[in-house]
Amino acid sequence: MSGHVLVVHRWRDRYAHYEDYLDHRAHRVTYVTTPLGLPSVPGGAADVRVVPATDDPHAVWDAVGELGARFGTPERVVALNEGDLDTAALVRERLGCAGQRPDELARFRDKLVMNRVVRDGGLPLPAFADAPDEAAVLAFAEREGWPVVVKPRRGTASRGVVRLDGPADLPLLHTLPPEPRLVQRYCPDAIVHIDGLWTGTALGPWRASRYVNTCVDFAEGVTLGSVEIDDGELLAALGEFTARAAGALSDEPWVFHMEAFVGTASDGSPEIRFLEAGYRAGGAEIPFVWREVHGIDLMRAAMDVQLGRRPALPVPEEWRTAGWLLVPSPVPAPCRVTSFEPPSPQDGPYASVIPAVGQVIPRAGGYEHIGARFRFRGATSADVEKAVLRTAARFRMECVPTTAPGPGRVVCGLDR
């Protein structure tokens, strides 16, 4: 491959080091990005088109047309952010270029299709059904029991996820924008995320982590943390489960971010049930801690897959333990940072991303443009968790809204 490669890119930070994955001198590498993502486009890009949003297929298609007229039809289209996978698949289909098409992507993006594939593969998961309307949700709940969770079939970052505890909560569905949804039996068990590479036949490098709070909590303004697991018995069970789930979803290599419920069976062993999986490296600080703590670049492997290469990643002889913490902005974005108290070195993060005083936190969604991001490493899960909780307890930030009069300042209270 030595022709035109098109990349759909949205991150401002250096989540992906594209120039390390593909020689920008030997290939004509073009980018479709947003104003926020423009600063992190490699300097060696052959050309760049800026669109308001990379998940807007019409705007992206217009940009692709302009780039194609200059450089020819792309041989490959790359998108590493989950929010851009659907757009990239549509572009490939329209152009007739190699790579994953919408029908192939459905099992990784449509949660109804995903759950059916996993169920048919023999893995346990909470009861689920399509939720086209309120009647379907009520019928499911009357059959399976309350509470239930209703979520977008193609959602990301826990957007639009609601819990309904009984029939009186059904009117909440009318407050949500119209889109296909899934209903699922509520599961109270702890949620873990598993990240790594499926080679097509076996697990490559992988790590399992326990959330501190939940992604839904974060969407509601609560801090979100994660700590890698070092419990040998639980890791053995999670490894077996993850291999079965990853293999059920694809017999080709793929980089995964998977979530599962973990409870305790009657005999005291771990009881694991599938929640969902993403066809991409995990978000939040996961790509950073994998590179910085484990010396492994999951984004490289994900790009290799989309370029038609067979990914190969090293497996460390000995793993260190990593973790991260996300702090939402104390008032809804967009807002301007007026002050913050950075954590002391004793608090434990080895890296942090905190907007400067005066900087505006944009309303962009996801886990990048938020109040603050912290990364941790240590010898054990207990050590990392203590540092995460200590930082969450001590960090303070003040912001003012940029769209409303008056100060409206809120001190960020951080609780577990």
C-alpha positions as CSV (number, residue, x, y, z in Angstrom):
1,M,0.0,0.0,0.0
2,S,1.5,3.3,-1.1
3,G,-1.5,5.4,-2.1
4,H,-4.0,7.6,-0.4
5,V,-5.0,6.8,3.2
6,L,-7.7,8.9,4.8
7,V,-8.0,9.3,8.6
8,V,-11.1,10.5,10.4
9,H,-9.8,12.1,13.6
10,R,-11.4,14.1,16.5
11,W,-9.0,14.1,19.5
12,R,-7.2,17.2,20.7
13,D,-4.8,15.3,22.9
14,R,-2.3,12.7,21.5
15,Y,-4.4,9.6,21.9
16,A,-3.1,8.2,18.7
17,H,0.4,8.7,17.2
18,Y,-0.6,8.3,13.6
19,E,2.8,9.3,12.2
20,D,4.4,6.4,14.1
21,Y,1.9,3.9,12.7
22,L,2.1,4.9,9.0
23,D,5.0,6.6,7.1
24,H,3.5,10.0,6.1
25,R,6.3,10.4,3.6
26,A,5.7,7.2,1.8
27,H,1.9,7.5,1.8
28,R,-0.5,10.4,1.0
29,V,-2.2,10.6,4.4
30,T,-5.1,13.0,4.6
31,Y,-7.3,13.9,7.6
32,V,-10.9,14.9,8.2
33,T,-11.0,16.5,11.7
34,T,-12.8,19.1,13.8
35,P,-11.6,22.5,15.1
36,L,-10.8,20.8,18.4
37,G,-8.9,18.0,16.8
38,L,-6.9,20.1,14.3
39,P,-3.9,20.9,16.7
40,S,-3.0,17.1,17.0
41,V,-3.1,16.3,13.2
42,P,0.5,15.3,12.3
43,G,2.6,17.9,10.5
44,G,3.3,15.4,7.7
45,A,-0.4,15.2,6.6
46,A,-0.8,15.6,2.9
47,D,-3.9,17.7,3.4
48,V,-6.6,18.4,6.1
49,R,-10.3,19.2,5.9
50,V,-12.1,20.6,9.0
51,V,-15.7,19.7,9.6
52,P,-18.0,20.8,12.5
53,A,-18.4,17.1,13.7
54,T,-16.7,13.9,12.5
55,D,-19.9,11.9,13.3
56,D,-21.8,14.0,10.7
57,P,-21.7,11.7,7.7
58,H,-22.8,14.5,5.2
59,A,-20.0,16.9,6.3
60,V,-17.4,14.1,6.3
61,W,-18.6,12.9,2.9
62,D,-18.2,16.3,1.4
63,A,-14.7,16.6,2.8
64,V,-13.8,13.1,1.5
65,G,-15.0,14.1,-1.9
66,E,-12.6,17.1,-1.9
67,L,-9.7,15.0,-0.7
68,G,-10.5,12.3,-3.2
69,A,-10.5,14.7,-6.1
70,R,-7.0,15.8,-5.2
71,F,-5.4,12.5,-4.1
72,G,-7.6,9.8,-5.6
73,T,-9.9,7.3,-3.9
74,P,-8.5,6.3,-0.6
75,E,-7.2,2.7,-0.4
76,R,-8.0,2.7,3.3
77,V,-10.2,4.8,5.6
78,V,-9.2,4.8,9.3
79,A,-11.2,5.9,12.3
80,L,-10.0,5.1,15.8
81,N,-12.7,6.8,17.9
82,E,-15.8,4.8,18.5
83,G,-18.0,7.8,17.6
84,D,-16.5,7.8,14.1
85,L,-16.7,4.1,13.3
86,D,-20.1,4.3,11.7
87,T,-19.1,7.3,9.5
88,A,-15.9,5.5,8.3
89,A,-17.8,2.3,7.5
90,L,-20.3,4.3,5.4
91,V,-17.5,6.1,3.6
92,R,-15.8,2.7,2.8
93,E,-19.1,1.3,1.5
94,R,-19.7,4.4,-0.8
95,L,-16.2,4.4,-2.1
96,G,-15.9,0.7,-2.5
97,C,-12.6,0.7,-0.7
98,A,-11.2,-2.1,1.5
99,G,-12.2,-2.4,5.2
100,Q,-15.1,-2.9,7.5
101,R,-18.6,-2.0,6.1
102,P,-21.7,-1.1,8.0
103,D,-23.1,-4.6,8.0
104,E,-19.8,-6.0,9.4
105,L,-19.6,-3.2,12.0
106,A,-23.2,-3.8,13.3
107,R,-22.3,-6.4,15.8
108,F,-19.9,-4.0,17.5
109,R,-22.0,-0.9,17.3
110,D,-25.6,-2.0,17.5
111,K,-26.1,-3.3,21.1
112,L,-29.1,-5.4,20.1
113,V,-27.2,-7.2,17.4
114,M,-24.2,-7.5,19.7
115,N,-26.2,-9.0,22.6
116,R,-27.8,-11.5,20.2
117,V,-24.4,-12.6,18.9
118,V,-22.9,-13.0,22.4
119,R,-26.0,-14.9,23.6
120,D,-25.9,-17.2,20.6
121,G,-22.2,-17.8,21.4
122,G,-23.3,-19.3,24.8
123,L,-22.2,-16.5,27.1
124,P,-24.3,-15.3,30.0
125,L,-25.7,-11.8,30.0
126,P,-28.8,-10.0,31.5
127,A,-32.1,-10.4,29.6
128,F,-32.6,-7.9,26.9
129,A,-34.9,-6.9,24.1
130,D,-35.5,-4.2,21.4
131,A,-37.2,-1.1,22.8
132,P,-39.0,0.6,20.0
133,D,-41.6,2.3,22.2
134,E,-42.9,2.5,25.8
135,A,-45.2,-0.5,25.3
136,A,-42.2,-2.7,24.5
137,V,-40.4,-1.5,27.6
138,L,-43.4,-2.1,29.8
139,A,-44.0,-5.6,28.3
140,F,-40.4,-6.5,28.9
141,A,-40.4,-5.2,32.5
142,E,-43.6,-7.1,33.3
143,R,-42.0,-10.3,31.9
144,E,-38.5,-9.9,33.4
145,G,-39.1,-7.6,36.4
146,W,-38.1,-4.1,37.5
147,P,-35.8,-2.2,37.4
148,V,-34.7,-2.1,33.8
149,V,-32.2,-0.1,31.9
150,V,-33.0,1.6,28.6
151,K,-30.1,2.8,26.4
152,P,-29.4,3.8,22.8
153,R,-28.5,0.9,20.6
154,R,-25.6,2.9,19.1
155,G,-24.7,5.0,22.1
156,T,-21.2,5.9,23.5
157,A,-20.0,7.1,26.9
158,S,-23.3,6.2,28.6
159,R,-25.1,8.9,26.6
160,G,-28.9,8.6,27.1
161,V,-28.8,5.6,29.5
162,V,-31.7,5.7,31.9
163,R,-32.8,3.3,34.7
164,L,-36.5,2.8,35.2
165,D,-37.6,1.5,38.6
166,G,-41.2,1.0,37.9
167,P,-44.1,2.0,35.6
168,A,-44.2,5.5,37.1
169,D,-40.8,6.1,35.5
170,L,-41.9,5.3,31.9
171,P,-42.6,9.0,31.1
172,L,-38.8,9.5,31.3
173,L,-38.7,7.9,27.8
174,H,-40.6,10.8,26.3
175,T,-37.8,13.2,27.4
176,L,-35.2,11.4,25.2
177,P,-34.5,12.1,21.6
178,P,-35.9,9.6,19.1
179,E,-33.4,6.8,18.2
180,P,-33.3,3.0,18.3
181,R,-33.1,1.7,21.9
182,L,-32.5,-1.5,23.9
183,V,-34.0,-2.5,27.2
184,Q,-32.2,-4.7,29.6
185,R,-32.7,-6.2,33.0
186,Y,-30.9,-4.1,35.6
187,C,-27.9,-5.9,37.0
188,P,-26.6,-4.6,40.4
189,D,-23.2,-6.3,40.1
190,A,-19.9,-4.4,39.9
191,I,-18.8,-3.5,36.4
192,V,-15.3,-4.1,35.1
193,H,-13.7,-3.2,31.8
194,I,-11.3,-5.5,29.9
195,D,-9.0,-4.0,27.2
196,G,-6.6,-5.7,24.8
197,L,-6.1,-7.5,21.5
198,W,-7.9,-10.5,20.1
199,T,-5.5,-12.1,17.6
200,G,-8.3,-14.0,15.8
201,T,-7.6,-17.2,17.8
202,A,-6.5,-16.2,21.2
203,L,-6.0,-13.2,23.5
204,G,-3.0,-11.1,23.0
205,P,-2.0,-8.6,25.8
206,W,-5.0,-7.7,27.9
207,R,-5.8,-6.0,31.2
208,A,-8.9,-6.0,33.4
209,S,-9.9,-3.0,35.5
210,R,-12.5,-2.3,38.1
211,Y,-14.4,1.0,37.9
212,V,-14.6,3.4,40.8
213,N,-18.1,4.7,40.4
214,T,-19.7,4.1,37.0
215,C,-19.8,5.7,33.5
216,V,-23.5,6.5,34.1
217,D,-22.5,8.3,37.3
218,F,-20.0,10.3,35.4
219,A,-22.6,11.4,32.9
220,E,-24.5,12.7,35.9
221,G,-21.6,14.7,37.2
222,V,-19.8,12.3,39.5
223,T,-16.1,11.4,39.2
224,L,-15.1,8.2,37.4
225,G,-12.0,6.2,38.2
226,S,-10.5,2.8,37.2
227,V,-8.0,0.5,38.8
228,E,-6.4,-2.5,37.2
229,I,-7.1,-5.8,38.9
230,D,-4.4,-8.0,40.4
231,D,-6.6,-10.7,41.9
232,G,-5.3,-13.9,40.3
233,E,-8.5,-15.9,40.6
234,L,-10.7,-13.2,39.2
235,L,-8.2,-12.5,36.4
236,A,-8.2,-16.2,35.4
237,A,-12.0,-16.2,35.2
238,L,-12.1,-12.9,33.3
239,G,-9.5,-14.1,30.8
240,E,-11.5,-17.2,29.9
241,F,-14.7,-15.2,29.7
242,T,-13.1,-12.4,27.5
243,A,-11.6,-15.0,25.1
244,R,-15.0,-16.6,24.6
245,A,-16.7,-13.2,24.1
246,A,-14.1,-11.8,21.8
247,G,-14.1,-15.0,19.7
248,A,-17.9,-15.0,19.5
249,L,-17.9,-11.5,18.1
250,S,-15.1,-12.1,15.5
251,D,-12.7,-14.7,14.2
252,E,-10.5,-11.8,12.9
253,P,-8.0,-9.7,14.9
254,W,-9.5,-6.8,16.7
255,V,-8.7,-4.4,19.5
256,F,-11.4,-4.4,22.2
257,H,-12.8,-2.5,25.1
258,M,-15.2,-4.8,26.8
259,E,-17.4,-4.4,29.9
260,A,-18.8,-7.1,32.1
261,F,-20.7,-7.5,35.3
262,V,-18.9,-9.4,38.1
263,G,-20.8,-10.9,40.9
264,T,-20.3,-13.9,43.2
265,A,-21.7,-17.4,42.5
266,S,-23.2,-19.6,45.3
267,D,-19.9,-21.5,45.5
268,G,-18.0,-18.2,46.0
269,S,-16.4,-18.2,42.5
270,P,-16.7,-15.1,40.2
271,E,-19.9,-14.9,38.3
272,I,-19.4,-12.9,35.1
273,R,-22.0,-11.6,32.6
274,F,-21.4,-9.7,29.4
275,L,-22.4,-6.0,29.3
276,E,-21.0,-4.7,26.0
277,A,-17.9,-4.4,23.8
278,G,-16.3,-1.7,21.6
279,Y,-14.3,-2.3,18.4
280,R,-11.5,0.0,19.4
281,A,-9.0,0.9,22.1
282,G,-10.6,2.0,25.4
283,G,-11.3,5.6,25.9
284,A,-10.6,7.9,28.8
285,E,-6.9,7.5,29.9
286,I,-6.6,3.9,28.7
287,P,-4.4,4.5,25.6
288,F,-2.1,6.7,27.7
289,V,-1.6,4.3,30.6
290,W,-1.0,1.4,28.2
291,R,1.7,3.3,26.5
292,E,3.3,4.9,29.5
293,V,2.9,2.2,32.1
294,H,2.9,-1.0,30.0
295,G,4.9,0.0,27.0
296,I,2.1,-1.1,24.6
297,D,0.3,1.0,22.0
298,L,-3.3,-0.3,21.5
299,M,-3.9,2.5,19.0
300,R,-1.1,1.1,16.8
301,A,-2.8,-2.3,16.8
302,A,-6.2,-0.8,16.1
303,M,-4.8,1.2,13.1
304,D,-3.0,-1.9,11.9
305,V,-6.3,-3.8,11.8
306,Q,-8.0,-1.0,9.7
307,L,-5.0,-0.8,7.4
308,G,-5.3,-4.6,6.7
309,R,-2.2,-5.5,8.6
310,R,-1.9,-8.2,11.2
311,P,-1.3,-6.5,14.5
312,A,1.5,-7.8,16.8
313,L,1.9,-6.4,20.3
314,P,4.4,-7.5,23.0
315,V,3.2,-9.2,26.2
316,P,5.2,-8.0,29.2
317,E,6.8,-10.7,31.4
318,E,5.6,-8.7,34.4
319,W,2.8,-6.2,34.5
320,R,2.7,-3.1,36.6
321,T,-0.6,-1.8,37.9
322,A,-2.2,1.4,36.4
323,G,-5.3,3.4,37.0
324,W,-6.9,6.7,36.1
325,L,-9.4,9.3,37.4
326,L,-11.8,11.6,35.4
327,V,-13.3,14.7,37.1
328,P,-16.3,16.3,35.4
329,S,-16.5,20.1,35.1
330,P,-18.2,21.4,38.2
331,V,-20.8,23.3,36.1
332,P,-22.1,22.1,32.7
333,A,-19.9,22.9,29.7
334,P,-19.2,25.2,28.1
335,C,-17.6,26.8,31.1
336,R,-14.4,28.8,31.9
337,V,-12.0,27.6,34.6
338,T,-11.5,30.3,37.2
339,S,-9.3,28.4,39.7
340,F,-8.1,25.0,40.7
341,E,-5.9,23.4,43.4
342,P,-3.6,20.8,41.7
343,P,-2.9,17.6,43.6
344,S,0.4,17.4,45.4
345,P,3.0,14.8,44.4
346,Q,2.1,12.9,47.5
347,D,-1.5,12.4,46.2
348,G,-0.1,10.0,43.6
349,P,-0.9,10.8,39.9
350,Y,2.2,10.5,37.7
351,A,0.4,12.6,35.0
352,S,-2.5,15.1,34.8
353,V,-4.4,17.1,32.3
354,I,-6.0,20.1,33.8
355,P,-7.3,23.1,31.8
356,A,-5.5,26.3,32.5
357,V,-7.2,29.1,34.4
358,G,-9.1,31.1,31.8
359,Q,-9.5,28.2,29.4
360,V,-13.0,27.3,28.2
361,I,-14.0,23.6,28.6
362,P,-16.0,23.0,25.4
363,R,-19.3,21.1,25.3
364,A,-17.9,18.2,23.3
365,G,-19.1,15.0,25.0
366,G,-17.0,12.0,25.8
367,Y,-14.1,11.8,28.3
368,E,-11.5,14.2,26.8
369,H,-12.9,17.7,27.3
370,I,-13.7,17.6,31.0
371,G,-12.6,19.1,34.3
372,A,-9.5,17.1,34.8
373,R,-7.8,13.8,34.0
374,F,-5.3,11.9,36.1
375,R,-3.1,8.8,35.5
376,F,-1.6,6.5,38.2
377,R,0.8,3.6,38.5
378,G,1.8,1.4,41.4
379,A,2.8,-2.0,42.6
380,T,-0.7,-3.2,43.6
381,S,-4.3,-2.5,42.9
382,A,-4.7,-1.4,46.6
383,D,-1.9,1.2,46.2
384,V,-3.4,2.6,43.0
385,E,-6.9,2.8,44.4
386,K,-5.7,4.7,47.4
387,A,-4.0,7.2,45.2
388,V,-7.1,7.6,43.0
389,L,-9.4,8.1,46.0
390,R,-7.0,10.5,47.6
391,T,-6.7,12.6,44.5
392,A,-10.5,12.6,44.1
393,A,-11.0,13.8,47.7
394,R,-8.4,16.6,47.5
395,F,-8.8,18.1,44.0
396,R,-10.8,21.3,43.7
397,M,-11.8,23.3,40.7
398,E,-14.0,26.3,40.1
399,C,-15.6,27.2,36.8
400,V,-18.2,29.8,35.6
401,P,-20.7,29.1,32.8
402,T,-19.9,30.9,29.6
403,T,-23.5,31.0,28.3
404,A,-25.3,32.5,31.3
405,P,-24.9,35.8,33.3
406,G,-23.6,36.0,36.8
407,P,-20.8,34.0,38.4
408,G,-22.6,30.7,39.0
409,R,-19.5,29.3,40.6
410,V,-19.5,25.8,42.0
411,V,-16.8,24.1,44.0
412,C,-16.3,20.6,42.7
413,G,-17.2,18.2,45.6
414,L,-15.7,14.8,44.8
415,D,-17.0,11.7,46.5
416,R,-16.6,8.1,45.8
